[in-house]
Amino acid sequence: MQRRLARILCVAVILMLVALPAGAQDKPRPGGELVFVVPSEPPSYDAHQEETFGVIHPMAPHYNTLLRVDPNDRTGTKPVGDLAESWTVSKDGLTYTFKIRRGVKFHDGSELTSRDVKASYDKILKPPAGVKSLRKEAYESVASVEAPDPGTFIVKLKYPEPSILLNLSSPWNWIYKADLLAKDPHWYEKNVMGTGPFTFVEHVKGSHWIGKKNPSYWDKGKPYLDGYRAIFISASAAQVAAIRGERAMIQFRSFSPPERDQLVQALGNKIAVQESPWDCLNFVSMHHEKKPFDDKRVRRALSLALDRYEGSKALSRITLVKDVAGIQVPGTPYATPPAELEKLAGYGHDINANRAEARRLLKEAGVPDGFSFVFKNRGIPHPYEPLGIWLISQWKQIGLNVRQEIIEASAYHPMLKRGDFEVAMDFQCGFIVEPDLDLPRFVSTSDANYGRHKDTVIDDLMHRQGRATDLEERKKILRQLEKRLLDEEAHVIWTLQWHRIVPHLAKVKGWTITPSHYLNNQLDAVWLTE
């Protein structure tokens, strides 16, 4: 009964937030310290070489990027200027010219120019020997970057690429000081120097990270906060307890539905909840060099066995998944319409027919009833473990006997890279919902193609969609790629789209949830009502 009341109250709170009229109470109030929880710490301070939110959440407020995703855009797909005041595009789509804001200062008082932007992008695109850049492959279309004068930054492309503005809005592409990079390209791995709305105060490992208001910030009137404190707490129960006890105000990644309900029940109208589809999902990788998973009939059967619609209803009540989706986040520009999705193997609503076909395919492929294999899964509670249990229960329905092996999180990626599995849980998280950024891992040459499929058709489709300048033509190519990946060859098996749930103290204003926990973390527009 209590759980039911909590759910009802949660829905009521969400509806209240959505319906809340704009008014005087929405005028930002200056002052106060935002305290938030971060479940992970930064391995280094250099965002160009890292990929964890443990870097973005505590450190993004110290930096600006060339462009950013509009912090008020819930779809996470609208680029706006950050250090770029404006930009123009040549008629042939090959030259992007950005006007850089004047009067922007680094926290040491020196003025930022286009030279700093170029030095930062040089480091990303062509890192010096011994310096890592995780995103250089994302800019294969870039022919050169230039800074012809202090206020101009130019990006020249080898070929038109519709996604380039979103790619240049990456929250990881912090703009560093050129002089510091020239002296030591490793400097930013252990030090902080940006132009962002907050200056660095201290980092105490295992405890906290503190930033204070930048009084010389270029966006006049911002930030509203006097400062922020990120507290590092890895255990989810302790994270919930910190917010329930009002020692922290928000955790920007996500909580599970039961954790949300606990907070709503405990805090009532003191809590607000924002939810969104999430540019993250788990999929199943099958090793294409190991029998019988080298046979697409077997891979297709494993997908046909899944009752995704009933699974969504059950799992969305207990963990971080919700929508039945294709290769792009529901509600975003390239998402698959439900009517199209239902044509893919394992997405039809007649689960009995799906499973009958799955059993037929297994028999045709020579897989005996009761065939057993090991499914390897990452040792993270949400959503990996509930999804793993669900997958095994689904495969049992077509006569398979599957044993789950849980592997500790730090050892999981090395295992995938070695190919030490038959069938394993895999995952994809993007920082912006965009096919060019979400799908490269499925081409034959990708280091993240852990199932080791070789498919020149997918390679060609990926290449073509990235160069298609017409929206409808690009959608058409993406639907072909999706059908090839998930249906015809069943190289991987999609499970369910993650669902992001961010409960926070109601006094936190000016922050909008997006489909990525890497976005909207500069905190420049956040303010507190008390």
LINBELHU-V575369 format. One record per residue. N is the residue number from 1. RES is the residue in one small letter. PHI is phi in radians with two decimals (* if undefined). PSI is psi as a letter, one per 40 degrees, with the letter a starting at -180 (none if undefined). Layout:
BEGIN
n/res/phi/psi
N/RES/PHI/PSI
N/RES/PHI/PSI
END
This chain:
BEGIN
n/res/phi/psi
1/m/*/d
2/q/-1.11/d
3/r/-1.09/d
4/r/-1.11/d
5/l/-1.11/d
6/a/-1.09/d
7/r/-1.11/d
8/i/-1.09/d
9/l/-1.11/d
10/c/-1.04/d
11/v/-1.07/d
12/a/-1.09/d
13/v/-1.12/d
14/i/-1.06/d
15/l/-1.11/d
16/m/-1.10/d
17/l/-1.13/d
18/v/-1.10/d
19/a/-1.53/e
20/l/-1.06/h
21/p/-1.27/i
22/a/-1.24/i
23/g/-3.07/a
24/a/-1.07/d
25/q/-1.19/e
26/d/-1.61/e
27/k/-1.26/h
28/p/-0.98/h
29/r/-1.91/h
30/p/-1.30/i
31/g/1.88/i
32/g/1.61/i
33/e/-2.02/h
34/l/-1.44/h
35/v/-1.97/h
36/f/-2.39/i
37/v/-1.67/h
38/v/-2.19/h
39/p/-1.31/e
40/s/-2.53/i
41/e/-1.74/i
42/p/-1.26/h
43/p/-1.13/d
44/s/-2.51/i
45/y/-1.66/e
46/d/-1.68/h
47/a/-1.14/d
48/h/-1.14/d
49/q/-2.07/e
50/e/-2.01/i
51/e/-2.47/e
52/t/-1.90/i
53/f/-1.09/e
54/g/-1.11/e
55/v/-1.61/d
56/i/-1.08/d
57/h/-1.10/d
58/p/-1.39/d
59/m/-1.89/d
60/a/-0.96/d
61/p/-1.10/e
62/h/-1.51/e
63/y/-2.29/i
64/n/-2.09/i
65/t/-2.13/i
66/l/-1.04/d
67/l/-2.11/i
68/r/-2.48/i
69/v/-1.38/h
70/d/-0.83/h
71/p/-1.15/e
72/n/-1.76/e
73/d/-1.62/h
74/r/-1.21/e
75/t/-1.45/e
76/g/1.15/f
77/t/-2.30/e
78/k/-1.97/h
79/p/-1.35/h
80/v/-2.37/i
81/g/-1.26/i
82/d/-2.11/c
83/l/-1.33/d
84/a/-1.43/h
85/e/-1.34/d
86/s/-2.86/i
87/w/-2.74/i
88/t/-2.28/i
89/v/-2.18/h
90/s/-1.16/i
91/k/-1.04/d
92/d/-1.47/e
93/g/1.27/e
94/l/-1.86/e
95/t/-2.26/h
96/y/-1.98/h
97/t/-1.97/h
98/f/-1.90/h
99/k/-1.58/h
100/i/-1.54/h
101/r/-1.02/h
102/r/-1.67/i
103/g/1.47/e
104/v/-1.37/h
105/k/-2.10/i
106/f/-1.21/i
107/h/-1.18/e
108/d/-1.56/e
109/g/1.67/e
110/s/-1.36/i
111/e/-1.52/h
112/l/-1.42/h
113/t/-2.33/i
114/s/-1.09/d
115/r/-1.05/d
116/d/-1.21/d
117/v/-1.11/d
118/k/-1.11/d
119/a/-1.06/d
120/s/-1.16/d
121/y/-1.27/d
122/d/-1.06/d
123/k/-1.14/d
124/i/-1.29/d
125/l/-1.38/d
126/k/-2.40/g
127/p/-1.09/i
128/p/-1.08/i
129/a/-0.96/h
130/g/1.50/e
131/v/-1.88/h
132/k/-1.59/i
133/s/-2.40/h
134/l/-1.37/e
135/r/-2.09/e
136/k/-1.11/d
137/e/-1.17/d
138/a/-1.28/e
139/y/-2.08/f
140/e/-1.11/d
141/s/-1.34/e
142/v/-1.40/h
143/a/-1.49/d
144/s/-2.86/i
145/v/-2.18/h
146/e/-2.39/i
147/a/-2.29/g
148/p/-1.18/d
149/d/-2.67/i
150/p/-1.00/d
151/g/-1.84/e
152/t/-2.29/h
153/f/-2.23/h
154/i/-2.12/h
155/v/-1.98/h
156/k/-1.91/h
157/l/-1.84/i
158/k/-1.36/d
159/y/-2.71/i
160/p/-1.06/h
161/e/-2.37/h
162/p/-1.03/d
163/s/-1.58/e
164/i/-1.09/d
165/l/-1.14/d
166/l/-1.17/d
167/n/-1.09/d
168/l/-1.35/e
169/s/-1.65/e
170/s/-0.95/h
171/p/-1.20/e
172/w/-1.52/e
173/n/-1.54/f
174/w/-1.08/i
175/i/-1.60/h
176/y/-1.77/i
177/k/-1.44/h
178/a/-1.04/d
179/d/-1.09/d
180/l/-1.20/d
181/l/-1.14/d
182/a/-1.14/d
183/k/-1.30/d
184/d/-2.74/h
185/p/-1.14/e
186/h/-1.64/e
187/w/-0.97/d
188/y/-1.31/e
189/e/-1.23/d
190/k/-2.23/e
191/n/-2.36/i
192/v/-2.19/h
193/m/-2.78/h
194/g/-2.27/a
195/t/-2.09/e
196/g/-1.23/i
197/p/-1.22/e
198/f/-2.30/i
199/t/-1.65/i
200/f/-1.40/h
201/v/-1.91/c
202/e/-2.85/i
203/h/-2.26/h
204/v/-1.90/h
205/k/-1.00/h
206/g/1.38/e
207/s/-2.24/c
208/h/-2.78/i
209/w/-2.35/h
210/i/-2.18/h
211/g/-2.24/i
212/k/-2.19/i
213/k/-0.96/h
214/n/-1.50/h
215/p/-1.20/e
216/s/-1.87/f
217/y/-1.09/h
218/w/-1.16/d
219/d/-1.52/g
220/k/-0.98/h
221/g/1.63/e
222/k/-2.00/i
223/p/-1.35/i
224/y/-1.48/d
225/l/-1.25/i
226/d/-1.29/d
227/g/3.10/a
228/y/-2.53/i
229/r/-2.34/h
230/a/-1.69/h
231/i/-1.92/h
232/f/-1.58/h
233/i/-2.40/h
234/s/-1.52/d
235/a/-1.32/h
236/s/-1.13/d
237/a/-1.10/d
238/a/-1.25/d
239/q/-1.11/d
240/v/-1.07/d
241/a/-1.09/d
242/a/-1.11/d
243/i/-1.35/d
244/r/-1.06/d
245/g/-1.50/e
246/e/1.06/f
247/r/-1.45/e
248/a/-2.38/i
249/m/-1.91/d
250/i/-2.84/i
251/q/-2.25/h
252/f/-1.42/e
253/r/-1.39/c
254/s/-3.14/i
255/f/-2.01/i
256/s/-1.44/i
257/p/-0.98/d
258/p/-1.09/d
259/e/-1.18/d
260/r/-1.00/d
261/d/-1.13/d
262/q/-1.06/d
263/l/-1.18/d
264/v/-1.11/d
265/q/-1.15/d
266/a/-1.35/d
267/l/-1.91/e
268/g/0.98/b
269/n/-1.34/e
270/k/-1.42/e
271/i/-1.95/i
272/a/-2.15/i
273/v/-2.27/h
274/q/-2.05/h
275/e/-2.29/i
276/s/-2.80/i
277/p/-0.98/i
278/w/-2.20/h
279/d/-1.35/f
280/c/-2.50/i
281/l/-2.79/i
282/n/-1.75/h
283/f/-2.31/i
284/v/-1.75/h
285/s/-1.72/h
286/m/-2.06/h
287/h/-1.24/h
288/h/-1.27/e
289/e/-1.78/e
290/k/-2.13/h
291/k/-1.31/i
292/p/-1.58/e
293/f/-1.41/e
294/d/-1.37/e
295/d/-1.76/h
296/k/-1.12/d
297/r/-1.13/d
298/v/-1.21/d
299/r/-1.09/d
300/r/-1.14/d
301/a/-1.07/d
302/l/-1.11/d
303/s/-1.34/d
304/l/-1.07/d
305/a/-1.22/e
306/l/-1.48/h
307/d/-1.57/g
308/r/-1.14/d
309/y/-1.27/d
310/e/-1.24/d
311/g/-1.07/d
312/s/-1.07/d
313/k/-1.07/d
314/a/-1.33/d
315/l/-1.24/d
316/s/-1.18/e
317/r/-1.48/e
318/i/-2.16/e
319/t/-2.57/a
320/l/-1.54/f
321/v/-2.27/i
322/k/-2.71/c
323/d/-1.37/i
324/v/-1.43/h
325/a/-2.52/i
326/g/-1.73/a
327/i/-1.39/e
328/q/-2.35/i
329/v/-1.06/h
330/p/-0.96/i
331/g/1.50/e
332/t/-1.89/i
333/p/-0.96/d
334/y/-1.87/e
335/a/-1.13/i
336/t/-1.40/h
337/p/-1.05/i
338/p/-0.91/d
339/a/-1.11/d
340/e/-1.32/d
341/l/-1.04/d
342/e/-1.15/e
343/k/-1.46/e
344/l/-1.45/i
345/a/-1.03/h
346/g/1.58/e
347/y/-1.94/e
348/g/-1.23/i
349/h/-1.43/e
350/d/-1.54/g
351/i/-1.17/d
352/n/-1.13/d
353/a/-1.15/d
354/n/-1.04/d
355/r/-1.28/d
356/a/-1.10/d
357/e/-1.14/d
358/a/-1.09/d
359/r/-1.14/d
360/r/-1.10/d
361/l/-1.13/d
362/l/-1.11/d
363/k/-1.11/d
364/e/-1.09/d
365/a/-1.46/e
366/g/1.43/e
367/v/-1.54/h
368/p/-1.27/i
369/d/-1.06/h
370/g/1.51/e
371/f/-0.97/h
372/s/-2.03/i
373/f/-2.69/i
374/v/-1.74/h
375/f/-1.82/h
376/k/-1.63/h
377/n/-2.37/i
378/r/-1.39/h
379/g/-1.38/g
380/i/-2.21/h
381/p/-1.01/d
382/h/-2.10/h
383/p/-1.73/e
384/y/-1.03/d
385/e/-1.17/d
386/p/-1.06/d
387/l/-1.11/d
388/g/-1.09/d
389/i/-1.09/d
390/w/-1.11/d
391/l/-1.02/d
392/i/-1.11/d
393/s/-1.15/d
394/q/-1.25/d
395/w/-1.20/d
396/k/-1.09/d
397/q/-1.20/e
398/i/-1.97/f
399/g/1.52/e
400/l/-1.73/i
401/n/-2.00/h
402/v/-1.99/h
403/r/-1.90/h
404/q/-1.61/h
405/e/-2.07/h
406/i/-1.55/h
407/i/-2.06/h
408/e/-0.97/i
409/a/-0.98/d
410/s/-1.19/d
411/a/-1.64/e
412/y/-1.28/d
413/h/-1.08/d
414/p/-0.99/d
415/m/-1.11/d
416/l/-1.08/d
417/k/-1.12/d
418/r/-1.27/e
419/g/1.30/f
420/d/-1.52/g
421/f/-2.84/i
422/e/-1.71/d
423/v/-2.35/h
424/a/-2.55/i
425/m/-1.27/h
426/d/-2.18/i
427/f/-2.70/i
428/q/-2.43/h
429/c/-2.23/h
430/g/-1.96/i
431/f/-1.64/e
432/i/-2.53/h
433/v/-1.31/h
434/e/-2.82/h
435/p/-0.92/d
436/d/-1.09/d
437/l/-1.73/d
438/d/-1.55/d
439/l/-1.94/e
440/p/-1.02/d
441/r/-1.15/e
442/f/-1.68/e
443/v/-1.41/i
444/s/-1.04/d
445/t/-1.58/e
446/s/-1.20/h
447/d/-1.19/e
448/a/-1.66/e
449/n/-1.46/g
450/y/-1.24/d
451/g/-1.32/e
452/r/1.07/f
453/h/-1.34/i
454/k/-2.07/h
455/d/-2.56/g
456/t/-1.20/d
457/v/-1.16/d
458/i/-1.13/d
459/d/-1.00/d
460/d/-1.19/d
461/l/-1.12/d
462/m/-1.11/d
463/h/-1.10/d
464/r/-1.18/d
465/q/-1.14/d
466/g/-1.20/d
467/r/-1.84/e
468/a/-1.29/h
469/t/-1.61/e
470/d/-1.60/h
471/l/-1.00/d
472/e/-1.20/d
473/e/-1.13/d
474/r/-1.14/d
475/k/-1.04/d
476/k/-1.06/d
477/i/-1.16/d
478/l/-1.11/d
479/r/-1.15/d
480/q/-1.17/d
481/l/-1.08/d
482/e/-1.05/d
483/k/-1.11/d
484/r/-1.13/d
485/l/-1.21/d
486/l/-1.77/e
487/d/-2.12/c
488/e/-1.07/d
489/e/-1.85/e
490/a/0.77/f
491/h/-1.09/d
492/v/-2.36/i
493/i/-2.08/h
494/w/-1.23/i
495/t/-1.75/b
496/l/-2.29/i
497/q/-1.14/h
498/w/-1.14/i
499/h/-2.29/h
500/r/-1.61/h
501/i/-2.27/h
502/v/-2.12/g
503/p/-1.40/i
504/h/-2.61/i
505/l/-1.02/h
506/a/-1.10/e
507/k/-1.32/e
508/v/-1.46/h
509/k/-2.17/i
510/g/1.45/e
511/w/-2.09/h
512/t/-2.06/h
513/i/-1.21/i
514/t/-2.31/i
515/p/-1.32/e
516/s/-2.40/h
517/h/-1.41/e
518/y/-1.64/e
519/l/-1.70/i
520/n/1.08/f
521/n/-2.07/e
522/q/-1.31/d
523/l/1.17/e
524/d/-1.19/d
525/a/-1.78/e
526/v/-1.37/i
527/w/-2.56/i
528/l/-2.06/h
529/t/-1.35/e
530/e/-2.64/none
END
